[in-house]
Amino acid sequence: MRRLLSPAVTQAEVIGIISWVGVLLLHPAIELGIYVATITLCLLAVCRFHHRTANFFMWRALGVIYVVLLTVGFAFVLRMHEELRIFGLPLAIILVISSAILFISVRDYLVCAALVWLIFWPCIPTDSYGDAQIYLFIFCAASVCIGFILSFSYLKNLRSVLLVESEFRELAETDYLTSILNRRAFMQGFDALIANGHSGYFMMLDIDSFKLKNDRYGHDVGDKILRAMATCLKTTKGSHSFGRIGGEEFGVLLLGDDPAFACDFALALLQAIRSSVAAPHNYTCSAGIARFAVGAEMSAVLKNADRNLYGAKQNGKDRVYLEGKRVDPQRCATTQ
């Protein structure tokens, strides 16, 4: 929500600052004293910090502070120059209604609208309205109601857009059968890790004799095996991320430079896989591990892992290979 609202909020705040500076420059009697300079600098500072802050509650608070500062500034001008007080009522209405899109919460808007009217009310020449003062209260209530409807509708529609966006993002990044990351999302995450200076291990896994089981028992059993594989990846602790990168191929990312940790994880995962489906549909998996470091080429890491996976397949399956050698299940060390 904050990310989507920020551009519109910044634009609205810039328009408010331009209006404030325009009033100061156009009216010849306004003196640019310390009070006016302080208001101007505070508006600029709040606008800048509002655009840059990542803290959600600070972002909400800065929106209210901005509107209050702008209101205080205009109220000061009206109090100092009585000939301008005729603009007090329309100015208050404009501020109340236009601030509706500045807030991520309707409650914040209502608080801000109340503050605007409290600050501006002494600047409105109510005596000149005589018996028609009731219309001032009607205008006041109407402006708040209009702003409330705008804010409520705007935020409601924005939440609907975010919900649809979230659903489409999940569909775009999730494998439909296993409900884990698909190849595109997994590889993007892998590339981002390398770009951000992380190091660790990439493990490529391939289900042994998957096509044979698929042909012998049917695709429903094949799907069951794939889902069981995904469950093992979810329940085996220690990975940074994992995904389905091919038909029966899966990838796992492990952070850190300790090869023993990568080997222990791989062996634990293969053990979980062996018992994840009851006979006769039980299955095994082969794995190839490759290290990646800062500045590594992802394609080279993938090729290295694929070579190790090929070695595991060619030398008996249901085993882990690292640096061209088998990871010994007994000693968790690499042997010939």
Beta strands, then each sheet from edge to edge (+ up, - down):
strand 1: 200-207
strand 2: 241-244
strand 3: 249-255
strand 4: 285-292
strand 5: 320-322
strand 6: 325-327
strand 7: 334-335
sheet 1: 2+ 3- 1+ 4- 5- 6+ 7-
end
